[in-house]
Amino acid sequence: MTTELEIGLYIFMLAGFLGYHLITRVPPLLHTPLMSATNAIAGISLVGSLVVAGADYGPVSTILGFIAVTCSSTNVVGGFLITDRMLKMFKKSDEEAALQSRAQVGRRILVASAILVACLIAFLYWSPQTGEVNGSTVQGKLPTEVLKYSYIVSAALFILGMKGLSSPKYARRGMHAAAFGMLMAVVGTLFHPEIVNYKWIIVGFIIGSIVGGTMGLRIPMTAVPQRTALSHSLGALAACLVGVSEYFRHHGELSKVVMTPLGFEVVVGGLTFTGSLMAAAKLQGLLPGHPITYRGQNVFNLGLLGVIIASLIYLVVMPPAPTLFYVMVGLAFVFGLLLVIPIGAADMPVVIALLNSYGGLADASMGFVLMNKIQIITGSLDGTSGFLLSLLMCRAMNRSAVNVLFGAFGKIKKEEEGAAVEAKGSVRTIAPDELVALIDGIRSVIIVPGYGMAVAQAQYGVAELAKVLMKRGIDVKYAIHPVAGRMPGHMNVLLAEANVPYDQLYEMEQINPYFGGADMALVVGANDVTNPAAKYNKNSPLYGMPILEVEQAKSIVVLKRSLRPGFSGVENELYYNPKCMMLFGDAKESLNKLFAALKS
Ligand code: NAP
């Protein structure tokens, strides 16, 4: 074990530990921006890709490096842009003007620092000095110093960026710092002494920036999960290709110390690439969203994983076995597909968070192969973040990660559906004009948004209604369940998009005590997160999942199209509660009808 490796391992562990502490402080409100932010930071694979694309390692390495640069820059540019778009939306009721002036100051500081760094780098570049990188002495410029210091500053800025996500107030500033850190890492790498040709670097970067920029700026907020998945797949592909290039370049003549992380990098990168592509396609509706299962599926998948691990161990012991190496990479691609096929589209957010974590590990492995500490740090941060986020989601859904990965939940749900729909009493309905009469008599309302609000794109109508109610002197609060919708923080992002100040949004633990005193709970497209059976029915798949205690409110109005169940496939007995009234129809249309009734 070399000293370098030891240092790398210490850095990896410490960064993971730090990541754990930073990420546990991120409020659920910011979980979706966290996903895209870590995704952008995971684009650090760009650093390794730049070297492979620009060095004189032969045509195969250059081509692989060029593809890796394109993929990683798509990640970086798209990830930072969409995170900034999201964070811009989060504001407090009285904060808009202050935020704008703060953002202007922030922008000026950013531009000034960029100019300063550019001047410093130019000065260093033209200083006639000697340096040493990876054992080679380089004359005429100061690559060692530029690389070393730019990486140290970038690492600090990435950590600051993650720290900023602990509050919506500082999140944007934090992400600007992280983006600047990425810029420094990339610019510093351009001074790498082994880079001799910038042609393919520039072309790859331009293509990646155009694709990533378009995705980051154009994609609607509802499509954030599939964009994140696509982005993971590109980052993972970059890591995998850099690993393949390193193996090819050395004809497999690698030490065990290098072969171990390299094998891990190509396997994890490969399976994350195809797994994330599959997840994106399911979420986008390009592939059927339901779980695809067959007899013996789990056994087959575990068998395949066993073959991959056995090949990896063989290669660590006897690295020069190119055929086995490429077969193992191919099998990793296939395994990624097979891993995601049996998982339903609704479980994809957990899978995406998990794949995010795998992508981070592939990046960290690349860092070990290239002995690049910034990649070890960011890979470890990313790995921890994704893992923790997937665990938080599973816990909030009262399911285990094993159940999500191997349980084919949507399939079981469908089989149980028939038995579940069974009337338990009568259901009351309400018309929009009757709801207006009800509203006339209330002083407080708690709005409970859910997945149906996202489907109907009713967040603007909900925000408008809240304003109308507040003008009438009614106290309005929003109740946000941690897994309402289909991605962590889904409701927060949608409501922020509709300009709802985040200080009106209450997390489940905060809002539950208020339901008893509320005159009305207005449920807009939420279902599972309000199901009282989760509290006492041990036979219910929802049993144990903490819910919003909507049934405590004095009256309950539910906007949805039918009595159909939600994600879990479990019938909601709330609808049979005598206090509950159903306003059937698409949530957006129902709100429009309600506005018309309110006007008349
Ligand atoms: P839900 O239980 O899935 O229910 C959503 C409801 O929206 C449906 O019952 C549907 O009823 C209604 N709906 C659909 N389109 C609508 C429209 N156009 N207008 C009005 N209503 C519409 O949603 P939820 O209460 O938000 O709960 C989320 C579920 O997803 C939980 O079970 C959670 O565990 C799971 N999940 C969440 C995450 C996450 O990260 N947030 C990740 C994975 C899984 P109709 O068809 O009758 O209209």
Residues whose N, C-alpha, C, O or C-beta is under 5 A from the ligand:
A	BS01	NAP	A346 D347 P349 M397 G450 Y451 G452 V455 A456 P482 V483 A484 G485 R486 M487 P488 G525 A526 N527 D528 V529 L559 K560 R561 S562 L563 R564 P565 G566 F567 S568 G585 D586 A587
